């Protein structure tokens, strides 16, 4: 038995940087998760739209796991995604948005929408958190009666 550990088999730790094969990172999979239907490299949102159109002719892609989700800016995840679904963004900041993933908006356009309507992305998030706290307080009051 050899004590030599190959590069492929060496022990990794949770903080080690993981290198992901681009072929895996670019995959568009089926809604059931069983099949790879296509790929997108994250460069152009228009290319993603074309690829999804091609895929939808014969299959149902899993929009919830489109590749390159890390291109979506951190401030536009979580709460914003519940208000305005952002399915994917390319490296230039153009995003596929909407309930049915049928619109392309730039990150700047999305932020401007929240600026105009709420005073900014953070103001929207604060408003949402306040509404949740108020709803939870009402529920607690109702439960205590």
Secondary structure, 3 states (H helix, E strand, C coil): CCCCCCCCCCCCCCCCCCCCCHHHHCEEEECCCCCEEEECCCCCHHHHHHHHHHHHCCCCECHHHCCCHHHCCHHHCCHHHHHCCEEEECCCCEEEECCCCCEEEEHHHHHHHHHHHHCCHHHHHHHHHHHHHHHHHHHHHHHHC
